[in-house]
């Protein structure tokens, strides 16, 4: 579900001292979009939102969540935004975030 090698790459890229801040910003931005999706979907904006979520998920190593977003993005791009399984995407983020937060200290050795 989490590609820890990608998380460690990100940590190496930004530096250990800035890693926590960068992760916090990523999660905050993703949560803003997830909250917007929870409140009501703008089908015209959905493809863009899912593209953003997919990219953020890849940056954080959230592999399963990224795949859900990519599938939804494809559906939206093909003119079927109403068929996107938003509850699965929202749940996928919650599960990924929970796993990430709980396992992060062990995985990066802090």
C-alpha positions as CSV (number, residue, x, y, z in Angstrom):
1,X,0.0,0.0,0.0
2,X,2.9,2.4,0.8
3,X,6.1,2.3,-1.3
4,X,8.6,3.1,1.5
5,X,11.4,3.3,-0.9
6,X,9.7,6.3,-2.5
7,X,9.2,7.9,1.0
8,X,12.9,7.5,1.7
9,X,13.8,9.0,-1.7
10,X,11.6,12.0,-0.9
11,X,13.4,12.3,2.5
12,X,16.8,12.2,0.7
13,X,15.6,14.8,-1.8
14,X,14.4,17.4,0.6
15,X,16.7,16.5,3.5
16,X,15.8,15.0,6.8
17,X,15.4,18.4,8.5
18,X,12.7,19.5,6.0
19,X,11.0,16.1,5.5
20,X,8.4,16.5,8.2
21,X,7.4,19.9,6.9
22,X,7.2,18.8,3.3
23,X,5.1,15.7,4.3
24,X,2.8,17.9,6.3
25,X,2.2,20.3,3.4
26,X,1.5,17.4,1.0
27,X,-1.0,15.9,3.4
28,X,-2.6,19.3,4.1
29,X,-3.1,19.9,0.4
30,X,-4.4,16.5,-0.3
31,X,-6.8,16.7,2.6
32,X,-8.2,20.0,1.2
33,X,-9.1,18.3,-2.0
34,X,-10.5,15.2,-0.3
35,X,-12.7,17.5,1.9
36,X,-13.9,19.2,-1.2
37,X,-14.8,15.9,-2.7
38,X,-16.6,14.9,0.4
39,X,-18.7,18.1,0.3
40,X,-19.9,17.6,-3.2
41,X,-18.3,16.8,-6.5
42,X,-17.8,19.3,-9.3
43,X,-17.8,16.9,-12.2
44,X,-16.1,19.5,-14.4
45,X,-13.2,19.7,-11.9
46,X,-13.0,16.0,-11.0
47,X,-10.4,15.0,-13.6
48,X,-8.1,17.8,-12.5
49,X,-8.6,17.0,-8.8
50,X,-7.9,13.3,-9.3
51,X,-4.8,14.2,-11.3
52,X,-3.5,16.3,-8.5
53,X,-4.3,13.6,-5.9
54,X,-2.6,11.0,-8.1
55,X,0.6,13.1,-8.3
56,X,0.6,13.8,-4.6
57,X,0.0,10.2,-3.8
58,X,3.0,9.1,-5.9
59,X,5.2,11.7,-4.2
60,X,4.3,10.2,-0.8
61,X,4.5,6.6,-1.9
62,X,0.8,6.0,-1.5
63,X,0.7,3.4,-4.2
64,X,-2.9,2.0,-3.7
65,X,-4.4,5.5,-3.4
66,X,-2.6,6.7,-6.5
67,X,-4.0,3.8,-8.5
68,X,-7.5,4.6,-7.3
69,X,-7.0,8.2,-8.4
70,X,-5.6,7.2,-11.7
71,X,-8.5,5.0,-12.5
72,X,-10.9,7.8,-11.6
73,X,-8.9,10.3,-13.6
74,X,-9.2,8.0,-16.7
75,X,-12.9,7.6,-16.2
76,X,-13.3,11.4,-16.0
77,X,-11.1,12.0,-19.0
78,X,-13.2,9.5,-21.0
79,X,-16.4,11.5,-20.3
80,X,-17.6,9.3,-17.4
81,X,-16.9,11.3,-14.3
82,X,-20.2,10.1,-12.7
83,X,-18.8,6.5,-12.6
84,X,-15.8,7.4,-10.5
85,X,-16.0,5.6,-7.1
86,X,-15.4,8.5,-4.8
87,X,-16.1,6.7,-1.6
88,X,-13.3,4.2,-2.5
89,X,-10.9,7.0,-3.3
90,X,-11.7,8.8,0.0
91,X,-11.4,5.6,2.0
92,X,-8.2,4.8,0.1
93,X,-6.7,8.0,1.3
94,X,-7.8,7.5,4.9
95,X,-6.3,4.0,4.9
96,X,-3.1,5.1,3.3
97,X,-2.7,8.1,5.6
98,X,-3.3,6.0,8.7
99,X,-0.8,3.4,7.6
100,X,1.7,6.0,6.6
101,X,1.5,7.9,9.9
102,X,1.6,4.8,12.1
103,X,4.6,3.2,10.3
104,X,6.6,6.3,9.3
105,X,8.8,6.4,12.4
106,X,9.7,2.7,12.0
107,X,10.3,2.9,8.3
108,X,12.6,6.0,8.3
109,X,14.3,5.2,11.6
110,X,13.2,8.1,13.7
